[in-house]
Amino acid sequence: MNEKHANDVANWHYDDVYSFYDMAADEDDLSILMDTKNWKNIIRAVLNENDELAGWAALYTENDEFWLSLGMRPDLTGRGLGQEFVSECVDYAVSRYRSIKRTIKLHVALFNQRAIKVYQRVGFVETKKTIRDTHIGKVDFIEMEKHIAR
């Protein structure tokens, strides 16, 4: 991640209910994205084969569990690119982070069935449902995990 990429991500706008994922709408997420200390070990810019920004990925350990959070550039969503995008992020994490023990976990808003289907195709399975406080109030989420063979 660098300043240009972070500024680009900060200005992305998703349509309809997916505007929930606009960085500018969530001050906490925006401050995490713009904190340059996170660019070294947590937040990565995801570039396509032409070195264009295609998305971002946050890779981190919390409570001895490895977590993935990601976002694809808005104009690339809904075009059948999600499975490759998520697979590449998972492969990157597995190859670079020895802190992954057996699983990679993620949270996804329950309304985001499009992303849930992509995660399932990549091998993530639902492990539990939660309600999280967000910038728009309480939102239903599911936690998913993918087993990693080491």
N, C-alpha and C positions, 0 to 999 in steps of 0.2 A: 504494500500500500504506500502511496505517496500523496502529497498534497493535492495534486491535480485529480487523481482518481477519487480521493475522499470527497473533494468538492463536487465532482460529477455525481457520485452516489448520493450525496446530500441533497442534490437537486432533482433526483429521479422522482417521477410521479406515476403511480399506478392507477388504473381506471377502476371505477365502481367500488365494490367492497374491498378490493385489494389496496385501496389508498391507505388502509390500516398499516401497510408496510412502508409508507413514505417516511423516510428518515426525518424530514423536516417537521413531521407531525408529532414526533416523540422526542422531547428534549433529552431524556436519558440516553436513548439509543444514539442520538446525534452526538452527544458529548463523548460517548465511548468511541464512535467512529472517528471523531476529529482529534482525539487524544493521541498525539504522535508516539507516545510510549507503547500504545497497543499495536502500532504498525510493525514492530520488529518481531513479536512472538505470537500475536493473537490474530490480527485482522490481515487478510491477504487479498490483494486484487486478483481477480481471475481474468486472464487475458485469452483471447481466441488466437487462432493460428496466424492472424494478421497483427498481433500485438495490440488489438483493440480491447478496451475494457468490456467484458461480457458480464461481470458480476463481482461479487465479493464473498469471502468465506471467513468466518470467525471460528477458530479452533482453540479449545481451551479445556483445562481440567478443573473440575469442581467436585469436592467431596470424593476424591479418588476415582471419579468417572470422567470419561472423555466425551466432550460435547461438540457438536457442529451446529453452526447457525449460518445461513447463507441467503443470498438474494441475487436474482438474475436481473439484468438490465430490462426495464419494462417493455421495450419494443421487441425483445426476444421471447417473452413469455407467450404461452399459448400456441407455439409454433412447432411443438414436438421436439424441442431441444433439451428439455428438463432432465431426462434420464441420463444423457451423456454428461450434462453439466454436473449433476449430483455425483455420478460415478467418478468423474475426474476429481472432484473435491474429496471424495472418500479415499480414492487411490493415493492422492497427494498426502492426506493425513496419515494413512497407514505407512507410507514410505518415509515420512519425516518425523513422526512423533512416536517415540518409544514409550510414552506414558499411556498409550492405548493398551489396556490389558486384554479384555475379551470382547468389548462392545464399543460402538460409537452410538451416542444418544443424540436426540434432537427433540425439540418441541415444535408443534405446528398448530395453528389455530384450526379448530374443528370445522369452521366454515370453508377452509381452504382445501376442498376436496380435490382440486386439480393437483396441488402439491402432494397431498396424501397419496394419491394414485402413483405419482412419480416415485415417491419414497418407497412404496410397496414394490414397485417394479425393480428397484435397485436392491431390495432385500431387507428393508426395514419392516419391523412388525410393531404393532401397537402394544404397549405394555401397561399404560394406565391413562385415565382421564384426569384432568385437573382444571381448576378455575384459577386464572391468573389476573391480578390487577394490572391493567394496561393504561395507556394514555387516553383510552376512550371508555374506561370502566372495566368491569369484570368481563372476561372473555373465556369461553370454553376452549381448552387446548387438549391435545393428546400428546403423550410422550411416546416416542418410537425408539427402537434400537436395532442395530444391525450387528450380528455376530461377526467377529473378525478372527480368522484362523491365523495363528502365529506359529 
